[in-house]
Amino acid sequence: MARNELRPVIRLRSTAGTGYTYVTRKNRRNDPDRMTLRKYDPAVGRHVDFREER
């Protein structure tokens, strides 16, 4: 099954400034703008917002 550009791989970077990242995929039809997810950052030991970087 070929991977297309409808579900690209994106990198989520922590807004706490630690440089910690998560890698995931997103659907461009449902989320055309930059994603922001609240996930755990082990560098600061709490949940923070992670924003999509391009």
PQR file with spaces between the fields and no chain letter, atoms N, CA, C, O and H, PARSE charges and radii, in Angstrom:
ATOM       1  N    MET     1       0.843   -1.170    0.000 -0.4000 1.5000
ATOM       2  CA   MET     1       0.000    0.000    0.000 -0.0000 2.0000
ATOM       3  C    MET     1       0.895    1.242    0.000  0.5500 1.7000
ATOM       4  O    MET     1       1.734    1.422    0.883 -0.5500 1.4000
ATOM       5  N    ALA     2       0.702    2.069   -0.983 -0.4000 1.5000
ATOM       6  CA   ALA     2       1.556    3.252   -1.132 -0.0000 2.0000
ATOM       7  C    ALA     2       1.129    4.344   -0.167  0.5500 1.7000
ATOM       8  O    ALA     2      -0.057    4.540    0.095 -0.5500 1.4000
ATOM       9  H    ALA     2       0.020    1.923   -1.700  0.4000 1.0000
ATOM      10  N    ARG     3       2.107    5.038    0.348 -0.4000 1.5000
ATOM      11  CA   ARG     3       1.814    6.178    1.218 -0.0000 2.0000
ATOM      12  C    ARG     3       1.700    7.417    0.355  0.5500 1.7000
ATOM      13  O    ARG     3       2.554    7.689   -0.488 -0.5500 1.4000
ATOM      14  H    ARG     3       3.071    4.879    0.135  0.4000 1.0000
ATOM      15  N    ASN     4       0.633    8.160    0.579 -0.4000 1.5000
ATOM      16  CA   ASN     4       0.434    9.356   -0.227 -0.0000 2.0000
ATOM      17  C    ASN     4       0.540   10.604    0.634  0.5500 1.7000
ATOM      18  O    ASN     4       0.841   10.527    1.825 -0.5500 1.4000
ATOM      19  H    ASN     4      -0.061    7.938    1.264  0.4000 1.0000
ATOM      20  N    GLU     5       0.298   11.724    0.036 -0.4000 1.5000
ATOM      21  CA   GLU     5       0.415   12.994    0.742 -0.0000 2.0000
ATOM      22  C    GLU     5      -0.874   13.402    1.455  0.5500 1.7000
ATOM      23  O    GLU     5      -0.934   14.480    2.047 -0.5500 1.4000
ATOM      24  H    GLU     5       0.054   11.787   -0.931  0.4000 1.0000
ATOM      25  N    LEU     6      -1.894   12.564    1.408 -0.4000 1.5000
ATOM      26  CA   LEU     6      -3.122   12.878    2.146 -0.0000 2.0000
ATOM      27  C    LEU     6      -2.899   12.726    3.644  0.5500 1.7000
ATOM      28  O    LEU     6      -3.471   13.480    4.431 -0.5500 1.4000
ATOM      29  H    LEU     6      -1.845   11.689    0.928  0.4000 1.0000
ATOM      30  N    ARG     7      -2.064   11.750    4.058 -0.4000 1.5000
ATOM      31  CA   ARG     7      -1.744   11.527    5.470 -0.0000 2.0000
ATOM      32  C    ARG     7      -0.237   11.651    5.663  0.5500 1.7000
ATOM      33  O    ARG     7       0.448   10.639    5.807 -0.5500 1.4000
ATOM      34  H    ARG     7      -1.599   11.137    3.419  0.4000 1.0000
ATOM      35  N    PRO     8       0.288   12.871    5.667 -0.5600 1.5000
ATOM      36  CA   PRO     8       1.741   13.028    5.802  0.2800 2.0000
ATOM      37  C    PRO     8       2.218   12.792    7.235  0.5500 1.7000
ATOM      38  O    PRO     8       1.450   12.911    8.189 -0.5500 1.4000
ATOM      39  N    VAL     9       3.492   12.457    7.361 -0.4000 1.5000
ATOM      40  CA   VAL     9       4.127   12.319    8.669 -0.0000 2.0000
ATOM      41  C    VAL     9       4.466   13.719    9.150  0.5500 1.7000
ATOM      42  O    VAL     9       5.078   14.498    8.419 -0.5500 1.4000
ATOM      43  H    VAL     9       4.116   12.361    6.585  0.4000 1.0000
ATOM      44  N    ILE    10       4.070   14.045   10.383 -0.4000 1.5000
ATOM      45  CA   ILE    10       4.363   15.367   10.945 -0.0000 2.0000
ATOM      46  C    ILE    10       5.143   15.201   12.241  0.5500 1.7000
ATOM      47  O    ILE    10       5.108   14.140   12.864 -0.5500 1.4000
ATOM      48  H    ILE    10       3.574   13.412   10.977  0.4000 1.0000
ATOM      49  N    ARG    11       5.836   16.238   12.635 -0.4000 1.5000
ATOM      50  CA   ARG    11       6.596   16.238   13.878 -0.0000 2.0000
ATOM      51  C    ARG    11       5.959   17.257   14.813  0.5500 1.7000
ATOM      52  O    ARG    11       5.733   18.406   14.431 -0.5500 1.4000
ATOM      53  H    ARG    11       5.864   17.100   12.129  0.4000 1.0000
ATOM      54  N    LEU    12       5.671   16.831   16.041 -0.4000 1.5000
ATOM      55  CA   LEU    12       5.087   17.708   17.058 -0.0000 2.0000
ATOM      56  C    LEU    12       6.191   18.104   18.031  0.5500 1.7000
ATOM      57  O    LEU    12       6.814   17.232   18.637 -0.5500 1.4000
ATOM      58  H    LEU    12       5.854   15.898   16.351  0.4000 1.0000
ATOM      59  N    ARG    13       6.442   19.390   18.191 -0.4000 1.5000
ATOM      60  CA   ARG    13       7.494   19.880   19.081 -0.0000 2.0000
ATOM      61  C    ARG    13       6.866   20.522   20.316  0.5500 1.7000
ATOM      62  O    ARG    13       5.849   21.209   20.223 -0.5500 1.4000
ATOM      63  H    ARG    13       5.936   20.098   17.699  0.4000 1.0000
ATOM      64  N    SER    14       7.483   20.289   21.463 -0.4000 1.5000
ATOM      65  CA   SER    14       6.982   20.803   22.733 -0.0000 2.0000
ATOM      66  C    SER    14       7.052   22.331   22.775  0.5500 1.7000
ATOM      67  O    SER    14       8.027   22.935   22.327 -0.5500 1.4000
ATOM      68  H    SER    14       8.309   19.731   21.539  0.4000 1.0000
ATOM      69  N    THR    15       5.998   22.943   23.323 -0.4000 1.5000
ATOM      70  CA   THR    15       5.995   24.398   23.476 -0.0000 2.0000
ATOM      71  C    THR    15       6.702   24.823   24.756  0.5500 1.7000
ATOM      72  O    THR    15       6.848   26.018   25.013 -0.5500 1.4000
ATOM      73  H    THR    15       5.206   22.453   23.687  0.4000 1.0000
ATOM      74  N    ALA    16       7.152   23.840   25.578 -0.4000 1.5000
ATOM      75  CA   ALA    16       7.864   24.163   26.813 -0.0000 2.0000
ATOM      76  C    ALA    16       9.318   24.534   26.542  0.5500 1.7000
ATOM      77  O    ALA    16      10.029   24.967   27.449 -0.5500 1.4000
ATOM      78  H    ALA    16       7.033   22.869   25.369  0.4000 1.0000
ATOM      79  N    GLY    17       9.762   24.367   25.294 -0.4000 1.5000
ATOM      80  CA   GLY    17      11.124   24.744   24.955 -0.0000 2.0000
ATOM      81  C    GLY    17      12.169   23.703   25.274  0.5500 1.7000
ATOM      82  O    GLY    17      13.359   24.018   25.309 -0.5500 1.4000
ATOM      83  H    GLY    17       9.184   24.016   24.558  0.4000 1.0000
ATOM      84  N    THR    18      11.753   22.461   25.510 -0.4000 1.5000
ATOM      85  CA   THR    18      12.705   21.411   25.852 -0.0000 2.0000
ATOM      86  C    THR    18      13.296   20.746   24.621  0.5500 1.7000
ATOM      87  O    THR    18      14.332   20.088   24.712 -0.5500 1.4000
ATOM      88  H    THR    18      10.787   22.206   25.481  0.4000 1.0000
ATOM      89  N    GLY    19      12.650   20.910   23.468 -0.4000 1.5000
ATOM      90  CA   GLY    19      13.125   20.265   22.255 -0.0000 2.0000
ATOM      91  C    GLY    19      12.613   18.852   22.077  0.5500 1.7000
ATOM      92  O    GLY    19      12.991   18.179   21.119 -0.5500 1.4000
ATOM      93  H    GLY    19      11.809   21.445   23.395  0.4000 1.0000
ATOM      94  N    TYR    20      11.758   18.384   22.979 -0.4000 1.5000
ATOM      95  CA   TYR    20      11.212   17.031   22.878 -0.0000 2.0000
ATOM      96  C    TYR    20      10.172   16.991   21.761  0.5500 1.7000
ATOM      97  O    TYR    20       9.391   17.931   21.613 -0.5500 1.4000
ATOM      98  H    TYR    20      11.450   18.931   23.758  0.4000 1.0000
ATOM      99  N    THR    21      10.153   15.906   20.967 -0.4000 1.5000
ATOM     100  CA   THR    21       9.228   15.807   19.843 -0.0000 2.0000
ATOM     101  C    THR    21       8.518   14.468   19.839  0.5500 1.7000
ATOM     102  O    THR    21       9.022   13.474   20.362 -0.5500 1.4000
ATOM     103  H    THR    21      10.787   15.142   21.088  0.4000 1.0000
ATOM     104  N    TYR    22       7.341   14.461   19.242 -0.4000 1.5000
ATOM     105  CA   TYR    22       6.594   13.256   18.906 -0.0000 2.0000
ATOM     106  C    TYR    22       6.439   13.245   17.396  0.5500 1.7000
ATOM     107  O    TYR    22       6.393   14.302   16.765 -0.5500 1.4000
ATOM     108  H    TYR    22       6.931   15.269   18.817  0.4000 1.0000
ATOM     109  N    VAL    23       6.357   12.049   16.811 -0.4000 1.5000
ATOM     110  CA   VAL    23       6.130   11.910   15.381 -0.0000 2.0000
ATOM     111  C    VAL    23       4.822   11.176   15.192  0.5500 1.7000
ATOM     112  O    VAL    23       4.596   10.140   15.817 -0.5500 1.4000
ATOM     113  H    VAL    23       6.394   11.191   17.323  0.4000 1.0000
ATOM     114  N    THR    24       3.943   11.703   14.326 -0.4000 1.5000
ATOM     115  CA   THR    24       2.650   11.098   14.076 -0.0000 2.0000
ATOM     116  C    THR    24       2.232   11.404   12.645  0.5500 1.7000
ATOM     117  O    THR    24       2.965   12.059   11.904 -0.5500 1.4000
ATOM     118  H    THR    24       4.126   12.545   13.818  0.4000 1.0000
ATOM     119  N    ARG    25       1.050   10.928   12.261 -0.4000 1.5000
ATOM     120  CA   ARG    25       0.495   11.212   10.949 -0.0000 2.0000
ATOM     121  C    ARG    25      -0.809   11.976   11.133  0.5500 1.7000
ATOM     122  O    ARG    25      -1.475   11.843   12.160 -0.5500 1.4000
ATOM     123  H    ARG    25       0.455   10.396   12.863  0.4000 1.0000
ATOM     124  N    LYS    26      -1.169   12.774   10.135 -0.4000 1.5000
ATOM     125  CA   LYS    26      -2.437   13.493   10.221 -0.0000 2.0000
ATOM     126  C    LYS    26      -3.139   13.453    8.877  0.5500 1.7000
ATOM     127  O    LYS    26      -2.510   13.270    7.835 -0.5500 1.4000
ATOM     128  H    LYS    26      -0.628   12.882    9.301  0.4000 1.0000
ATOM     129  N    ASN    27      -4.446   13.625    8.918 -0.4000 1.5000
ATOM     130  CA   ASN    27      -5.254   13.670    7.717 -0.0000 2.0000
ATOM     131  C    ASN    27      -5.401   15.130    7.298  0.5500 1.7000
ATOM     132  O    ASN    27      -5.961   15.936    8.040 -0.5500 1.4000
ATOM     133  H    ASN    27      -4.957   13.774    9.765  0.4000 1.0000
ATOM     134  N    ARG    28      -4.906   15.468    6.128 -0.4000 1.5000
ATOM     135  CA   ARG    28      -4.947   16.869    5.683 -0.0000 2.0000
ATOM     136  C    ARG    28      -6.348   17.364    5.371  0.5500 1.7000
ATOM     137  O    ARG    28      -6.608   18.565    5.452 -0.5500 1.4000
ATOM     138  H    ARG    28      -4.450   14.813    5.525  0.4000 1.0000
ATOM     139  N    ARG    29      -7.250   16.469    5.017 -0.4000 1.5000
ATOM     140  CA   ARG    29      -8.627   16.908    4.738 -0.0000 2.0000
ATOM     141  C    ARG    29      -9.333   17.330    6.019  0.5500 1.7000
ATOM     142  O    ARG    29     -10.083   18.307    6.020 -0.5500 1.4000
ATOM     143  H    ARG    29      -7.039   15.494    4.950  0.4000 1.0000
ATOM     144  N    ASN    30      -9.102   16.606    7.107 -0.4000 1.5000
ATOM     145  CA   ASN    30      -9.766   16.922    8.377 -0.0000 2.0000
ATOM     146  C    ASN    30      -9.045   18.024    9.141  0.5500 1.7000
ATOM     147  O    ASN    30      -9.689   18.819    9.826 -0.5500 1.4000
ATOM     148  H    ASN    30      -8.493   15.813    7.107  0.4000 1.0000
ATOM     149  N    ASP    31      -7.705   18.087    9.036 -0.4000 1.5000
ATOM     150  CA   ASP    31      -6.902   19.062    9.791 -0.0000 2.0000
ATOM     151  C    ASP    31      -5.951   19.791    8.855  0.5500 1.7000
ATOM     152  O    ASP    31      -4.757   19.492    8.845 -0.5500 1.4000
ATOM     153  H    ASP    31      -7.182   17.442    8.479  0.4000 1.0000
ATOM     154  N    PRO    32      -6.453   20.748    8.060 -0.5600 1.5000
ATOM     155  CA   PRO    32      -5.554   21.436    7.126  0.2800 2.0000
ATOM     156  C    PRO    32      -4.608   22.408    7.819  0.5500 1.7000
ATOM     157  O    PRO    32      -3.547   22.718    7.277 -0.5500 1.4000
ATOM     158  N    ASP    33      -4.965   22.897    9.002 -0.4000 1.5000
ATOM     159  CA   ASP    33      -4.117   23.843    9.718 -0.0000 2.0000
ATOM     160  C    ASP    33      -3.118   23.084   10.587  0.5500 1.7000
ATOM     161  O    ASP    33      -3.138   21.855   10.651 -0.5500 1.4000
ATOM     162  H    ASP    33      -5.827   22.645    9.442  0.4000 1.0000
ATOM     163  N    ARG    34      -2.254   23.831   11.248 -0.4000 1.5000
ATOM     164  CA   ARG    34      -1.280   23.194   12.136 -0.0000 2.0000
ATOM     165  C    ARG    34      -1.986   22.587   13.342  0.5500 1.7000
ATOM     166  O    ARG    34      -2.869   23.207   13.935 -0.5500 1.4000
ATOM     167  H    ARG    34      -2.238   24.829   11.196  0.4000 1.0000
ATOM     168  N    MET    35      -1.590   21.369   13.698 -0.4000 1.5000
ATOM     169  CA   MET    35      -2.196   20.673   14.824 -0.0000 2.0000
ATOM     170  C    MET    35      -1.553   21.103   16.131  0.5500 1.7000
ATOM     171  O    MET    35      -0.363   21.417   16.171 -0.5500 1.4000
ATOM     172  H    MET    35      -0.873   20.865   13.216  0.4000 1.0000
ATOM     173  N    THR    36      -2.335   21.116   17.193 -0.4000 1.5000
ATOM     174  CA   THR    36      -1.829   21.307   18.544 -0.0000 2.0000
ATOM     175  C    THR    36      -2.451   20.231   19.421  0.5500 1.7000
ATOM     176  O    THR    36      -3.672   20.151   19.553 -0.5500 1.4000
ATOM     177  H    THR    36      -3.301   20.861   17.161  0.4000 1.0000
ATOM     178  N    LEU    37      -1.600   19.407   20.018 -0.4000 1.5000
ATOM     179  CA   LEU    37      -2.061   18.336   20.900 -0.0000 2.0000
ATOM     180  C    LEU    37      -1.423   18.502   22.268  0.5500 1.7000
ATOM     181  O    LEU    37      -0.286   18.960   22.384 -0.5500 1.4000
ATOM     182  H    LEU    37      -0.608   19.472   19.910  0.4000 1.0000
ATOM     183  N    ARG    38      -2.163   18.128   23.301 -0.4000 1.5000
ATOM     184  CA   ARG    38      -1.642   18.187   24.661 -0.0000 2.0000
ATOM     185  C    ARG    38      -1.112   16.811   25.028  0.5500 1.7000
ATOM     186  O    ARG    38      -1.887   15.868   25.193 -0.5500 1.4000
ATOM     187  H    ARG    38      -3.086   17.756   23.207  0.4000 1.0000
ATOM     188  N    LYS    39       0.215   16.689   25.157 -0.4000 1.5000
ATOM     189  CA   LYS    39       0.854   15.412   25.415 -0.0000 2.0000
ATOM     190  C    LYS    39       1.877   15.552   26.535  0.5500 1.7000
ATOM     191  O    LYS    39       2.196   16.657   26.972 -0.5500 1.4000
ATOM     192  H    LYS    39       0.844   17.454   25.023  0.4000 1.0000
ATOM     193  N    TYR    40       2.381   14.411   26.990 -0.4000 1.5000
ATOM     194  CA   TYR    40       3.322   14.392   28.103 -0.0000 2.0000
ATOM     195  C    TYR    40       4.734   14.717   27.624  0.5500 1.7000
ATOM     196  O    TYR    40       5.208   14.147   26.641 -0.5500 1.4000
ATOM     197  H    TYR    40       2.122   13.513   26.635  0.4000 1.0000
ATOM     198  N    ASP    41       5.402   15.632   28.322 -0.4000 1.5000
ATOM     199  CA   ASP    41       6.802   15.969   28.047 -0.0000 2.0000
ATOM     200  C    ASP    41       7.639   15.458   29.215  0.5500 1.7000
ATOM     201  O    ASP    41       7.575   16.025   30.306 -0.5500 1.4000
ATOM     202  H    ASP    41       5.017   16.094   29.120  0.4000 1.0000
ATOM     203  N    PRO    42       8.432   14.390   29.010 -0.5600 1.5000
ATOM     204  CA   PRO    42       9.204   13.824   30.117  0.2800 2.0000
ATOM     205  C    PRO    42      10.321   14.742   30.601  0.5500 1.7000
ATOM     206  O    PRO    42      10.807   14.566   31.718 -0.5500 1.4000
ATOM     207  N    ALA    43      10.740   15.704   29.806 -0.4000 1.5000
ATOM     208  CA   ALA    43      11.807   16.612   30.221 -0.0000 2.0000
ATOM     209  C    ALA    43      11.343   17.542   31.340  0.5500 1.7000
ATOM     210  O    ALA    43      12.127   17.878   32.228 -0.5500 1.4000
ATOM     211  H    ALA    43      10.346   15.847   28.898  0.4000 1.0000
ATOM     212  N    VAL    44      10.072   17.963   31.307 -0.4000 1.5000
ATOM     213  CA   VAL    44       9.542   18.824   32.364 -0.0000 2.0000
ATOM     214  C    VAL    44       8.648   18.057   33.336  0.5500 1.7000
ATOM     215  O    VAL    44       8.312   18.566   34.406 -0.5500 1.4000
ATOM     216  H    VAL    44       9.435   17.690   30.586  0.4000 1.0000
ATOM     217  N    GLY    45       8.262   16.829   32.966 -0.4000 1.5000
ATOM     218  CA   GLY    45       7.485   15.987   33.868 -0.0000 2.0000
ATOM     219  C    GLY    45       6.021   16.328   33.968  0.5500 1.7000
ATOM     220  O    GLY    45       5.396   16.061   34.994 -0.5500 1.4000
ATOM     221  H    GLY    45       8.535   16.416   32.098  0.4000 1.0000
ATOM     222  N    ARG    46       5.452   16.915   32.924 -0.4000 1.5000
ATOM     223  CA   ARG    46       4.023   17.226   32.932 -0.0000 2.0000
ATOM     224  C    ARG    46       3.502   17.318   31.503  0.5500 1.7000
ATOM     225  O    ARG    46       4.273   17.271   30.545 -0.5500 1.4000
ATOM     226  H    ARG    46       5.960   17.132   32.090  0.4000 1.0000
ATOM     227  N    HIS    47       2.200   17.449   31.372 -0.4000 1.5000
ATOM     228  CA   HIS    47       1.580   17.585   30.064 -0.0000 2.0000
ATOM     229  C    HIS    47       1.677   19.037   29.593  0.5500 1.7000
ATOM     230  O    HIS    47       1.391   19.965   30.350 -0.5500 1.4000
ATOM     231  H    HIS    47       1.573   17.488   32.151  0.4000 1.0000
ATOM     232  N    VAL    48       2.075   19.218   28.363 -0.4000 1.5000
ATOM     233  CA   VAL    48       2.163   20.549   27.746 -0.0000 2.0000
ATOM     234  C    VAL    48       1.617   20.449   26.325  0.5500 1.7000
ATOM     235  O    VAL    48       1.387   19.351   25.819 -0.5500 1.4000
ATOM     236  H    VAL    48       2.308   18.465   27.748  0.4000 1.0000
ATOM     237  N    ASP    49       1.411   21.599   25.685 -0.4000 1.5000
ATOM     238  CA   ASP    49       0.962   21.622   24.303 -0.0000 2.0000
ATOM     239  C    ASP    49       2.125   21.315   23.376  0.5500 1.7000
ATOM     240  O    ASP    49       3.229   21.833   23.545 -0.5500 1.4000
ATOM     241  H    ASP    49       1.598   22.491   26.096  0.4000 1.0000
ATOM     242  N    PHE    50       1.859   20.461   22.393 -0.4000 1.5000
ATOM     243  CA   PHE    50       2.826   20.154   21.352 -0.0000 2.0000
ATOM     244  C    PHE    50       2.245   20.678   20.050  0.5500 1.7000
ATOM     245  O    PHE    50       1.095   20.392   19.719 -0.5500 1.4000
ATOM     246  H    PHE    50       0.962   20.040   22.256  0.4000 1.0000
ATOM     247  N    ARG    51       3.041   21.449   19.309 -0.4000 1.5000
ATOM     248  CA   ARG    51       2.555   22.078   18.096 -0.0000 2.0000
ATOM     249  C    ARG    51       3.276   21.509   16.888  0.5500 1.7000
ATOM     250  O    ARG    51       4.464   21.192   16.949 -0.5500 1.4000
ATOM     251  H    ARG    51       3.975   21.681   19.578  0.4000 1.0000
ATOM     252  N    GLU    52       2.552   21.384   15.800 -0.4000 1.5000
ATOM     253  CA   GLU    52       3.119   20.861   14.555 -0.0000 2.0000
ATOM     254  C    GLU    52       4.156   21.834   14.014  0.5500 1.7000
ATOM     255  O    GLU    52       3.921   23.041   13.955 -0.5500 1.4000
ATOM     256  H    GLU    52       1.587   21.641   15.750  0.4000 1.0000
ATOM     257  N    GLU    53       5.298   21.298   13.625 -0.4000 1.5000
ATOM     258  CA   GLU    53       6.321   22.135   12.984 -0.0000 2.0000
ATOM     259  C    GLU    53       6.438   21.730   11.534  0.5500 1.7000
ATOM     260  O    GLU    53       6.192   20.579   11.172 -0.5500 1.4000
ATOM     261  H    GLU    53       5.489   20.318   13.673  0.4000 1.0000
ATOM     262  N    ARG    54       6.815   22.683   10.711 -0.4000 1.5000
ATOM     263  CA   ARG    54       6.947   22.394    9.266 -0.0000 2.0000
ATOM     264  C    ARG    54       8.355   22.648    8.826  0.5500 1.7000
ATOM     265  O    ARG    54       8.676   22.467    7.651 -0.5500 1.4000
ATOM     266  H    ARG    54       7.015   23.618   11.005  0.4000 1.0000
